[in-house]
Amino acid sequence: MNKIKYHTAIPNLNGNESKYLQDCIEKGFVSTAGDYIPKFEKEIAKISGSKQSVALNSGTSALHMALIASKVENDDLVFCPSMTFIASANAIKYCHADPVFIDIETDTFCICPLAIENYISQECSFRKNVLIHIKTGRKLKAILVVSFLGNSAKFEQLKMICDKYNLKLIIDAAASIGLSPRSKPIVDFGDFITYSFNGNKTITCGGGGAIVSHDDLSIDYVRHLSSTARLGTEYIHDNVGYNYRITNIEAAVGLAQIERLQDFLTKKKFYYDFYQKNLRQLTMIPFDRELGSVHWFSAFIWTEQSKSTNEVISYLNQIGCDTRPLWTPVTESAPYKDALKGPLENTYRLFNKIVILPSSTTLKLEDLESITKQLNSFLSHD
């Protein structure tokens, strides 16, 4: 296999990262205290349209905190897509609750509001302002919607379902920092929005995550609970807390990254548009243009019968593209094989046909031209 030349997602660290890290080292604030943490949190809140945010050590921790703040408890149920990274479902399990897996739409690849409504009408009962799963008697507490590859879901429809059935709407925007559905702040659409800043995300802290909300009391509670529920400076704790704090070093990197967020988003959109224009034989993963997308990854759907998806991926790897298939449905993983679920027709029909294209913000125009030229040559011999 040729050496990788065109990466799917590697950090772009050519800003103030080194400067801010050196500042942390010189001042000695390298752990969970320091000036960069509140500065980073302020910028996350500003981008999201909220008053405040809490930066944490991972996107999974942020999801866990959002579920706790939504009062998801032992034996509860939460609607969730199967077309997602397993962390989305695992966070539900951390609360001793269980996911109910729902199919995706084919125009956004996000959880389908109609499929949720159908599941509720067939499997649930709404009484005394509580949605109950009839066969098990368990309460449904929330919808966890994943922003697929940076796409907006039908957030307004999902919020209407939540209002109708007294559910919380949690937006797993792990890879969607900067997303503004209908050009509005994302925080206006959900009760809680969570981000990840893993190394493959549009901006990274090396690790890290964050949670935002219009509910200031809940954000204060998350800040307290994620800091071991410690009271004041004494070692007195009023709850079973979590050590989910981000470090000053991570926040320093994150602050340098967020300074260049708009440039990164512009590049991501350019890549998607370039691929769509120049790979005309392929169908790109769609998104609702009115709702918007931040194009975390550009990807296409392989529908030809003459070659398998794995053959296409193998060819792309041979020409130096860091290319891979997408996640296997969560319902195929051992912990979730027997989980509650609705029909997952779209999920299972599409998951193994998705091919990720190089999308790192370090790519240059000549890189895109080389990738599309070689891929088109491959397709022309199909």
Secondary structure, 3 states (H helix, E strand, C coil): CCCCCECCCCCCCCCCHHHHHHHHHHHCCCCCCCCHHHHHHHHHHHHHCCCCEEEECEHHHHHHHHHHHCCCCCCCEEEEECCCCCHHHHHHHHCCCEEEEECECCCCCCECHHHHHHHHHHHEEEECCEEEECCCCEEEEEEEEECHHHECCCHHHHHHHHHHHCCEEEEECCCCCCCCHHHCCHHHCCCEEEEECECCCCCCCECEEEEECCCHHHHHHHHHHCECCEECCCCEECCCCCECECCHHHHHHHHHHHCCHHHHHHHHHHHHHHHHHHCCCCEECCCCCCCCECCCCCEEECCCCCCCHHHHHHHHHHCCECCCECCCCHHHCHHHCCCEECCCHHHHHHHHHEEECCCCCCCCHHHHHHHHHHHHHHHHCC
